[in-house]
Amino acid sequence: MLQSSGPHSLAYTHLIVIRHGETAWNRERRLQGQLDIPLNETGQAQARALAAALAGEPIDAVYSSDLGRAMQTAAPLAEVLGLKVRSEPRLRERSYGTLQGRTYAEVAEQLPEDFARWQARVPDYAPPQGESLAQFHDRAVEIALSLSRRHPGERIALVAHGGVLDCLYREATGMTLEAPRQHELLNASINRLRSDSHHLTLAQWGDVTHLEALALDEVDRRVP
């Protein structure tokens, strides 16, 4: 971490990036995208455990995607911190357009060309009526940096989605959009980044020690 040597020294913003808790569609391997799917009972328990784990941290603000599953995850955390959840639509999951609502297997069977491009992580491919990976990445990084500039030297929580976490991880580590994912994107996980207002760096990833084996990995790997 950069050491402060005076009032004008550059101060990192600490970002605690959280994926929403589990939903029924996570279990069904069904593509949610920007459809508003609520947490299931496990997801609600994960949100409470997350809040307890972060209750003692000096968090200055809690931002959340405006989708219900993220807002439901953020609510217990904000409550225990005595803060309000600040809704931020730019933290939404990628829009998958007409692919949304289908299981991964259904996309593979019904729309094999779209499935192949999606799974190959083609940056400029956009599902019909959806968002390209490159557009999504730019959106996710832009809002993370924008919020870090709003809170210089502070600690903020961003409750978002697996795809958003993936974009921020890749940006912080210099990983390309096309590279196969090896990092985990776990429900209600605690992931820590730092920002100097222009760049993201990785501090910690995939902490689920506060959960009791409740987390589901965001499925971004090829379906067998």
ABEGO torsion letter per residue (X at the ends): XBBBAEAABBBBBBBBBBBBBBBAAAAAGBBAEABBBBBBAAAAAAAAAAAAAAAABBBABBBBBABAAAAAAAAAAAAAAGBBBBBBAAABBBBAEAABGBBAAAAAAABAAAAAAAAAGBAABBBBGBBBAAAAAAAAAAAAAAAAAABBGBBBBBBBBAAAAAAAAAAAAGBBAABBBABBBBBGBBBBBBBAGABBBBABBGBAAABBGABBBBBABBBX
